[in-house]
Amino acid sequence: MNQLDKAARSKILTLLSEGMSIRAVSRVTGAGKNTILRLVVDAGHACAAYQDRVLRNLNCTRVQVDEIWSFVRVKGGNVAKAKVATHDAGDCWTWVALDADTKLMASFYVGDRTYASAREFIGDLAERLAGRIQLTSDGHRAYLVAVEQAFGSDIDYARLIKLYGQDGGKSPERRYSPPICIGAEKHPTIGNPDPDHISTSYVERQNLTMRMNMRRFTRLTNGFSKKIENHACAVALHAMFYNFVRVHQTIKTTPAKAAGVTTRVWRMEDVVDMIEAWEARQARQIRLAA
């Protein structure tokens, strides 16, 4: 089977990571849509495996968590009447934990918005940390039990509950605008969190970055994911690009370098080298199992 060379792979992954759709990347590069999709899946699995291995023993002190909505194939409310609704169709949530100091995406999880997903996500975050942290979440109740089970009393945890006003629904264009935030309440929940650092601003800004840099998250378009695996792989690729390649404008380096996970700023060619090494290991395992 013919395989794209390193330069072509790097270009395709860069364009995808900067927010271009698969069809647009196909038109620009000449690569077939299915070829690009296979590359996204391979890259996603490799990036997930690499970050799972290296994002350990993190010296974070202030972490913010949040969830961002998207969907696979059809929105949750339309699954019952959809002509083609696979088992993974419906609403999909990406849970993100962000280090407020280095802006590192320390953990991410793709699932639903239930307590089970909160438990998996918070449990994964707890395993990656080197010491006690201050954690801030929104008012989603699933965090309450998940944080207590994962950390016990060894954490300073607070919830930031935002208050929204009534928009009245007087004009049709308000349908796609968020409600007006009129304030926020800080609720210390476990330990002794510093009131000055009870915030979710950084992780909410990361939500915007995800919507801007992944076409699958753009609202009111047809670029949404058709398979949950492809969606999760796109998130893993985004996290790799964000953590290791993209220089953050505030800290003037990559989050991974600022957090001490790596000693250098990666290029996309370095990511491709990592992907190809992962593919070689997978091929060896298949040959040994045959």
Buried (B, 14 or more C-beta within 10 A) or exposed (E): EEEBEBEBBBBBBBBBBBBBBBEBBBEEBEBEEEBBBBBBBBBBBBBBBBBEEBBEEBEBBBBBBBBBBBBBBBBBEEBEEEEEBBEBBBBBBBBBBBBBBBBBBBBBBBBBBEBEBBBBBBBBBBEBBEEEBBBBBBBBEBBBEBBBBBBEEEBBBBBBBEEEEEEEEEEEEEEEEEEEEEEBEBBBBBBEBEEEBBBBEBBBBBBEBBBEBBBBBBEEEEBBBBBBBBBBBBBBBBBBBBBBBBEBEEBEBBBBBBBEBBEEBBEBBBBBBBBBEBBEEBEEEEEEEE
